[in-house]
Amino acid sequence: MQHIIEPFQGFAKCSMCKGAPICRKNRSQRVRGIVLSFLLFLCAVLPVHSREHKTRRQDYGLGFSTEISAPENEVLQAVEDVANNAMIQGSIEYNKDKYIDKAFCASSSSLFPDWTGPGKVFYKVREKVLAPLNFKESNDEGTLAVRYVVQSKSPQQTILRIDAVFVEDFRRTVHASNGSVESAEYKDIQDHVDALELQKKQAAESERHRQEELAKQSLQRKNEQAQAAALAALQSPETLEQHVDSLRHQLERVVKSPGAQLKSAPFNTATNLTSLRPGSEVVILIVTPYWYGVETEDGQHGWINRAQLEPLP
């Protein structure tokens, strides 16, 4: 077999020719093998790279939307507080190591299209911010804006939507957020809602204790007044029997059918202390437009709705 021999200088030796320089045919086969291997490598790598790039792109510009288990007025208060706190969480300015500060609350922003949907809208804006983190390919100075949309879904459910965007001042290039700002701002709002809920519960508990204390004090005063009235009545010309009978008709009542609940305070939602059978007699210690503060036959004190009692026979 004849081989065409290339000049020796600058080439390796051909193994088929036992030390002679590489022949043109062998060299061509080796080149084709290298090219084929490279093409197979590209076929394996490029689809993966394309899929990863597509996934990363989908992370930008989606915004944030959730339902908060709280009335609309509480969520509005929390969003208004966060919109006015001068901080944008979830991002940092170029060459800095904390949240973006010096932001201000605004009634609108040209960085977003006009909101035509339902709900109330708030904006927080920071101008002259340099290349904020978590905005796609941001590398210049511009304006960062956050938009909050609050919409009532039910008495105890509120929809909250948050969007963030960065726009360069010079080229007006729009850079979408990867969601970090929206998530951080939502956490701040949820913390405010939780704090408002805790304050509301503490206020309700404090008011309940205050009402119970006032009821106890009123009951004690009426008891003292009844004792004083009874002592004064003993000094009148009436016979003791007449006086006792008169006092009984004034101060005692009978529980109507089908019975009544003795309450811890003059409210329908107050705790039930005990159930009283029809015909049970009670002594009236306190009189209000709708409730009597009473003492039962076994010495318990509490409240009964006036409609559930009737005079002695």
Secondary structure, DSSP 8 states (H G I E B T S, - for coil): ----B--STTS-EETTTTSEE-BHHHHHHHHHHHHHHHHHHHHHHHHHHHHHHHHHHHTSS--EEEEESS-HHHHHHHHHHHHTSS-EEEEE-TT--SEE---EEES--TTS----SSSEEEEEEEEEEES-TTBTT--SEEEEEEEEEEEEEETTEEEEEEEEEEEETTT--EEEB-SHHHHHHHHHHHHHHHHHHHHHHHHHHHHHHHHHHHHHHHHHHHHHHHHHHHHHHHTSSS-HHHHHHHHHHHHEEEE-TT-EEEESSSSTTS-EEEEE-TT-EEEEEEE-SSEEEEE-TTS-EEEEEGGGEEE--
